Amino acid sequence: MPTKPDLSEYTPQEIDRAENALISYWNWEKEHDIKPIMVEAPLVSEVFGFGGTLDCYALVDGIPTLLDLKTSKGIFPEHIMQIAALCVLLRENGKEVDNARILRIGRDESEGFEDHVVVLDDAKSHWQIFLHLLEIYKLQKAIKKKGA
């Protein structure tokens, strides 16, 4: 039998928000057949020199899908960049990715719930932006290392 979590460090409002988020996810999950393959999995790209941790890679309705969970008030371009990078990580690590979804889970009823399907062909330009940002990061790191 699972043990009850210790919630003593959380306010009633924080607990209520977490419960709302969980209920929103469960309502979405009821409409889909989900078979998790990887959850909270760290991956590294030897080709591009970066790493990341994906939220969930699963068969969703039989389709290999990257699921990214967000508790933000919206879906932003950097979220699509992250999806593009995670798809590259998955593919480099031998996983097929045919679909990607951002599940934006509101913390209360006013923030709602959004299932945003990412068109992977459209994410290619976001991948290019990610690569440029990665190069900037590497250049900044090299400058710091030189002490300039």
Secondary structure, 3 states (H helix, E strand, C coil): CCCCCCCCCCCHHHHHHHHHHHHHHHHHHCCCCEEEEEEEEEEEECCCCEEEEEEEEEEECCEEEEEEEECCCCCCHHHHHHHHHHHHHHHHCCCCCCEEEEEEECCCHHHCEEEEEECCCCHHHHHHHHHHHHHHHHHHHHHHHHCC
